[in-house]
Amino acid sequence: KIDYQLQMEIKDKHFTGSNEFYELLNDTSNTLFPNKNPVRADFTFKVNNVPVPFQAWLVVQIDSINGNKHCFSRSSLNWIKLNYNNDKEYTYSVVTPSLPNKYKCIKAFLWNIKSEPIDLTFTSLKLYQMHGKGINYVAPIYY
């Protein structure tokens, strides 16, 4: 069984425009998570208007203390659904590998790949630390 401990919630971030990146979180404190266990980020959003298809990714990026990318985990919105222009609220999750001992930053953002005009609201971003037996196990590369 995997348990999820809520570490942070960000609410009601409205984004309009045609920027390539829309940042929800940029944590440089190195104290947001109490241990190295993986993180699940739940992105919940409602759309006023986005392109069809919406070529965008929900991303969690973790940079190690030396500045190298430790993780770039993402969910590709255009692979999940063709048209988001309706009154529904969507929640998609991104899961990271185990965290490094120390990190330079943890970012959560929307990557609007084609920089097309958008109008949407993230009603919440919830960050959970995962707990459970074997949660930090990494399968051998040639398994």
Secondary structure as UniProt FT lines:
FT   STRAND          3..17
FT   STRAND          21..27
FT   STRAND          39..49
FT   STRAND          56..64
FT   TURN            65..66
FT   STRAND          69..76
FT   HELIX           77..80
FT   STRAND          89..95
FT   STRAND          103..112
FT   TURN            113..114
FT   STRAND          118..131
FT   TURN            133..136
FT   TURN            141..142
//
